[in-house]
Amino acid sequence: MSYLFPEGSDLEFGVLKVGSNIDVLDGLISIPQSVDTTSEVTFDKVNVTSDLLLDGKSAITKVTPSAGTGISLTSVVTDGPSASFVVNNTGVVSLVAGSGITLSAATGTITVSASGADIVQTIGVTGNYTASATDEYIGVDSTSLVTVTLPVGIVGRVYTVKEEHGSGSGKVNVQGSSNEKIDGSSFKQLSSNASLTVVFRAGMWRII
């Protein structure tokens, strides 16, 4: 048996030096791999069209809906592309019936019924007056001439005007607005205790 001579050197040709990070086992050379815990992960950019941007700066990824009076929300999903919710109309919260009115229910299907005699909205005046949308009966009590002006007519609107003073020189002139006439006249004059009921139809106040 003979040995190599001269003594081997790791600086000459034909010599392999095994480093500390290389394993040699049964004639196999392997190099262990390692992962640096400080490695960074890079994501590809996501292209978002301008239609999906809010103010050209950001995309909406979460919604937080809230329900007001008479509305409820169900099946609420607030995050991600599947964000959605169902809006439900829960109906009128409550109704209060005035004099002569009855209600079958407070929510859902409600039936309104009138009972008893009709209640007429009345007002008393002592000077010139323009009727409001809620007036029905206008009583005039004055010793001097008073002009009552009816508002712009709405088909079916009814007014009653009465001279209530009953004596002296007081009179009442009733006239329309915007050149709307009363049975073809610019105005109608009421003497002591006289009254006038009119309804608006076909562009004119009609005396009933």
C-alpha positions in Angstrom: 0.0 0.0 0.0 1.4 3.4 -0.8 0.4 6.9 0.1 0.4 10.1 -1.8 3.6 12.0 -1.7 4.2 14.7 -1.2 1.5 15.5 1.4 -1.7 16.9 -0.1 -2.3 20.6 -0.1 -5.6 22.5 -0.3 -3.8 25.0 -2.6 -2.9 22.6 -5.4 -5.0 21.2 -8.3 -7.0 18.0 -7.6 -7.8 18.9 -4.0 -11.4 19.7 -2.8 -11.8 21.7 0.4 -15.1 21.1 2.2 -16.5 24.2 3.8 -18.4 24.3 7.1 -21.8 24.9 5.3 -21.4 21.7 3.1 -22.3 18.3 4.3 -20.5 15.2 3.0 -22.2 11.8 3.7 -21.6 8.5 2.0 -20.1 10.2 -1.1 -23.0 12.8 -1.4 -22.3 16.5 -1.1 -25.3 18.6 0.0 -25.7 22.3 0.8 -28.3 23.1 3.5 -30.7 25.9 2.7 -31.8 28.5 5.2 -34.5 31.3 5.2 -33.7 34.7 6.5 -36.4 35.7 9.0 -35.9 39.3 7.9 -36.8 38.6 4.2 -39.3 41.0 2.6 -42.4 39.9 0.6 -43.2 42.0 -2.5 -46.7 42.0 -3.9 -47.6 42.8 -7.5 -49.5 46.0 -8.0 -53.3 45.7 -8.4 -54.7 47.8 -11.2 -57.9 49.6 -10.1 -59.9 51.6 -12.6 -60.9 55.1 -11.8 -64.5 54.0 -11.6 -63.7 52.1 -8.4 -61.8 54.9 -6.7 -63.2 57.3 -4.2 -62.1 60.8 -5.0 -59.4 59.2 -7.2 -57.4 58.1 -4.1 -58.8 55.0 -2.5 -61.2 52.1 -3.0 -64.1 51.3 -0.7 -63.5 48.0 1.1 -66.0 48.2 3.9 -69.5 49.6 4.4 -71.3 50.4 7.6 -75.1 50.9 7.0 -77.5 52.2 9.6 -81.3 52.2 9.6 -83.6 55.1 10.4 -87.1 55.2 11.6 -89.4 52.8 9.8 -86.4 50.9 8.2 -84.6 47.8 9.3 -81.5 46.1 7.8 -81.0 42.3 7.5 -78.3 40.0 6.0 -75.6 42.6 6.6 -72.1 41.8 5.2 -69.8 44.8 5.8 -66.4 43.6 4.5 -64.9 42.6 1.2 -66.3 42.4 -2.3 -69.4 40.6 -1.1 -70.5 43.6 1.1 -74.3 43.7 1.0 -77.5 44.2 3.0 -81.2 44.0 2.7 -83.4 47.1 3.4 -86.8 46.4 4.9 -89.6 48.9 5.3 -91.1 48.3 8.7 -94.0 50.8 8.1 -95.3 53.8 10.0 -94.1 54.0 13.6 -97.4 55.4 14.9 -100.4 57.4 14.0 -102.6 59.5 16.3 -106.3 59.9 15.4 -107.9 63.3 15.9 -111.5 64.0 16.7 -114.0 62.1 14.5 -111.3 59.8 13.1 -110.7 56.1 14.0 -107.7 53.9 13.0 -107.7 50.1 12.6 -104.0 49.8 13.3 -100.9 51.8 14.1 -98.5 50.0 11.7 -98.7 47.9 8.6 -102.0 48.2 6.8 -103.9 51.1 8.3 -107.6 51.9 7.8 -108.6 55.5 8.5 -112.3 56.0 9.1 -114.3 59.2 9.8 -117.1 59.1 12.4 -119.5 61.7 13.5 -120.2 65.1 12.0 -117.6 66.9 9.9 -115.3 69.3 11.7 -114.9 72.6 9.8 -111.8 74.7 10.2 -113.1 78.2 11.1 -111.5 81.6 11.5 -112.7 85.1 12.5 -111.3 88.3 11.0 -111.9 92.0 11.5 -109.8 93.4 8.5 -108.7 92.5 5.0 -107.7 88.9 4.9 -106.2 86.4 2.4 -107.6 82.9 3.0 -105.1 80.1 3.8 -105.0 76.6 2.5 -106.4 75.3 5.8 -109.3 77.7 6.1 -112.8 76.5 5.4 -115.2 79.0 7.1 -114.2 82.7 7.3 -116.3 84.9 9.5 -116.0 88.7 9.1 -117.0 91.1 12.0 -116.3 94.7 11.1 -118.1 98.1 10.9 -116.1 99.0 7.8 -115.6 97.3 4.4 -113.4 94.2 4.5 -112.0 92.4 1.5 -111.5 88.7 1.7 -109.1 87.3 -1.0 -109.3 83.7 -2.0 -105.9 82.0 -2.7 -105.0 80.7 -6.2 -107.7 78.1 -6.9 -107.2 74.3 -6.6 -109.8 72.1 -8.2 -112.3 71.0 -5.5 -111.3 73.6 -2.9 -114.3 75.0 -1.0 -114.6 78.2 1.1 -117.5 79.8 2.9 -117.3 83.5 3.8 -120.0 85.2 6.0 -120.6 88.8 7.2 -121.1 88.3 10.9 -121.4 91.9 12.2 -125.0 91.9 11.2 -125.7 95.7 11.4 -124.3 99.1 10.5 -122.4 99.9 7.3 -120.1 96.8 7.3 -119.9 94.9 4.1 -117.6 92.1 2.8 -116.1 91.9 -0.7 -114.9 88.4 -1.7 -112.5 88.2 -4.6 -110.2 85.7 -6.3 -106.4 85.8 -6.9 -104.6 86.1 -10.2 -107.7 87.4 -12.0 -109.7 84.3 -11.1 -113.3 85.3 -11.1 -116.4 84.3 -9.1 -119.1 83.2 -11.4 -117.7 85.6 -14.0 -117.4 88.6 -11.7 -114.2 90.1 -10.3 -115.8 90.1 -6.8 -119.0 89.5 -4.9 -120.2 91.7 -2.1 -121.9 90.4 1.0 -124.4 92.6 2.9 -125.4 92.2 6.6 -125.5 88.5 7.7 -125.1 87.3 4.1 -122.7 84.4 3.3 -121.1 83.0 0.2 -119.9 79.4 -0.4 -117.7 78.7 -3.5 -115.9 75.8 -5.0 -113.1 76.0 -7.6 -113.6 74.2 -10.9 -112.5 74.8 -14.5 -110.4 77.9 -13.7 -113.1 79.8 -11.8 -114.7 80.0 -8.4 -118.3 78.7 -8.6 -121.0 79.8 -6.2 -122.7 76.8 -4.5 
